[in-house]
Amino acid sequence: MLPCAWTPGAFAADDGRWPVANDVVAAAWKQGIDGSGVKVAVLDSQAVEDYPALKHASITYKLGRFHNVDDKTVECKVDGKPLTATIKSGEGDYYSSRGTDMLAWIVGDGINYTSKWPGIMGAAPKADVLHITDGAVNAGPVVTPCDQKLAGDATSDSGADVKTAVDWDARILNRSQGGDLVSADYAGYVDALRHGVVMVGGRANDMNPGLDDLTGDPRSMETFPGVVMVNSVDESGNLASTSDVMDGNVAVLSYGMNVLDPVNPLSNVYNIAGNGGTSTAAAVLSSYLALAMQKWPDATGNQIIQSLIRNTKSGKGKPVIDPERKRGFGEVDLNALLTVDPTQYKDVNPILEYQMKAAAQYPDLKDWYTQDCKTNPDGVGTAADNVPCEAGLIGREYERQQAAWKKVEQCRSDGGSDCMQYSATNTADGSNNNTTTPNGQAKPEGDPSQSASSGMPVWLWGVIGAGVAAIAAGVIIALVVSRRRRTRARIPVSGVAYGSVRSYPNGPVPSRPYPGGSQGSGGQAPPAPNRVPEQPPSQPQQPYPQQVPRQGFAPPQPYPPTEPASGVPAPDNHGGNGNSGGHGRHSG
């Protein structure tokens, strides 16, 4: 039984708690779907451990790892004092924090310091949470960094913190932050992909355009391939004015506008409805996913993501991506997540799959995820815009997932039983190989340049022209020094995927024949081959009332009309702004 504080009817939806105070969540709770048994990791700033809304929540607090340029574990001190995992209310005059708010949007019970003002509540109050602290509380959006005499003396180890969440058996990893990653971080993130952990992050709360297509970028937390990057909308599905901009790496829309937001973390009472940003949208989505995982205990994290992107309010059973690249696959539909059985979908991260196939079709990105550090130790690109060779781990993990699903399908075709034992998630800790990745996990099977779903090389779909030019000796030295220092160009930022967007070459792509006899044109990516009819769409049942009314925008058109054999939409013929090729930053 839930305490009365967790009854949606006890709260008014117009006080900013409508993402939880609604009929869909109420119906789920009545059925006992409240996040019970689901483990959610939250990586964020210090939390106020005695925040009233978290009193009844099951939360374990842990200080993250901090290291120096030599990758030795060091103590993080802020203003000369050792950083702690949590603070008490009133400590440093803080009564809330970004980390506190994100916890409350997942497992909060709506209680505040005073009954005169509403407190934040989460849709999954019975979930188990591991809060990993990666920085000190701050009144602004930026996490306070560790004291440093020299750059890199003490920085948060993002990859190690993600690995901690995986080892804790987290099903969901919420990171309402943004910031740079370095090559040593990649193994931890790939380990999360390997184990089917659903990683959720938010795009920047700014109007800087993102990339033109869903290709991922391993150099940032929020755009790391396979991460569910969200943008923020209000209750009517309208994009928040602070992030209403093209960004090809947005996967899903969630709720962060017109929501309850502590105006001042130094106040113990004053909460009003406002712009919670993409950070709140990420936490709300994580709480919904926790409900779905409890509802469908046999579904893997990848299958939950498959359902998420197929059964949005505009998708209706099909993965339909917004051609304007603002809304991703659409607005989350909690009712569909709780009524459409996700075990019908394959155990392959569909966002990762789309990104691998999209990147392979852009000449300036095609080598990102096929790299091998043995033959290409210096990565791809220039010293100022380099993708480390360790990004090849991501491509190989995708191929492992595809190969594993091929075994599942073969087992089913042969009339076998318990065929899911061969799936990628269920073989994450097993190995048919004799080698392991740097983080100790088994490397993928077979040739990473070959598609597991077809006989042709996936990575050759968009390969045209000559190979990558040799890197000058001075650039190589710069890359080695940069990799050793392990410094971050920007510190993690609470609440936003912060920082500028990297731009890529914008030269026109010449028309050339592509595999399958298709003819490309300048500025276009080649079509994906071997298209087959997509999986039969599944329409949600309706035991849960619709969450919010739909209005205010026209639904995106299906794009493309058919899917490749992979079961996700093929990358579009969208190269830049229509006048330039490659994969450049949108020119507006």
Beta strands, then each sheet from edge to edge (+ up, - down):
strand 1: 39-44
strand 2: 47-48
strand 3: 58-63
strand 4: 66-67
strand 5: 77-78
strand 6: 81-82
strand 7: 86-87
strand 8: 128-133
strand 9: 155-156
strand 10: 172-175
strand 11: 177-178
strand 12: 198-202
strand 13: 228-233
strand 14: 252-255
strand 15: 257-262
strand 16: 271-275
strand 17: 380-381
strand 18: 386-387
strand 19: 493-494
strand 20: 531-532
strand 21: 563-564
sheet 1: 3+ 8+ 1+ 10+ 12+ 13+ 14+
sheet 2: 2+ 7+
sheet 3: 4+ 9-
sheet 4: 5+ 6-
sheet 5: 11+ 19-
sheet 6: 15+ 16-
sheet 7: 17+ 18-
sheet 8: 20+ 21-
end
